Amino acid sequence: MAKTIQVRVDDHLKDSADILFASLGLDTSTAIRMFLVASMEAGGIPFAVMRDADRDSAIRRAIEFRKAGGEFITAEQSLANMRAALKSGAEYGI
């Protein structure tokens, strides 16, 4: 006997998943069944599930930098620096 699983997701996620799975020749129900089978074979979630520790520590470092009086450059300043570096490199035949 087959059982039904109902999951609520937002419209955009469902539509995007439908498009992705269709491009793989699957419907969403088949893709979900594949996930369940792979989970059973793996004895758990068939991919790594973890917090992004690198991102968290980068955020903490940025907060401490700012609290210590550090300033971040703007996107415009960053682009100007990159353009200047490219121009400087061009002068040297790089």
N, C-alpha and C positions, 0 to 999 in steps of 0.2 A: 504494500500500500504506500503510495506517495504522500508526503506531507508538504504543506505549503509554508514558505517562509516569507514574511512581509517585512520590508525594511523601508523606512521613510528617508528619502534623500531629497536635496533641493533639485529643482527642475534642471538647472544648468548642469549639475553633476550627472544626472540621469541621461540627459540628452548627449553630453560629451562621451559618456561611457558607451551609450548605444552606438554612436558613430565610430568610436575606437574599435569596439568589438566587431561591428559589421565589417570594418576594413580588414579584420583578421578572419572573416568568414564565420563569425560566431554571433549568436544572439546573447543578450545580457544574461538570461537564465542559464545558458550553457556555460558562460564564463564563470558565473557564481558557482555552479556545480563543480567546475574544474578547480576553483579555489578550495572548495570543501574537500574534494578528493585529495588534492595536494596537501592540505592541512592534516588529513588523516594519515597520509603516507609519511609526512615529516614528523608527526607526533606533536604538532604545534603550528604556529603561524609559519607559512613557508617562505618567509623573508624576515630580515632583521627588523625588529621594532624597538627603537631606542630614542632617547632624547638626543638632541644635537648638542653634545657637551661643548664642542668647539665654538659653536655660535653663542652659547650661554656664557662661556668664559670670555669671549671677545666683547660681549655686551658689558660684562662686569668691568673689564679693563677700560672700556670706553667711558663708563660712568666714573670710575676712579680718576681717569685722565682729566675729565671735565671738572670734577670736584676739586682737583689740584690746580685749577686755573688754566688748563690746556684749552686751546681753541682748535676747532676743526676748520679746514678750508671748505669753501663752498664748491658746488659742482662747477660753477663758472670758473673759479680759480683753478680747479683741477684741470679743466679743459685747456685753459690758457697755459698752464705749466706743460701739459702734453704737447700742445702746438709749438711752444717755444723749444722744447726738447727735440721735436721732429725737425724744426727749422734749423736748429743748431747742428743736428746730425747731418742734415743735407749739406750744410756748409763744409763738412768734413768728408763728404763723399760716402756717407753711411746710408 
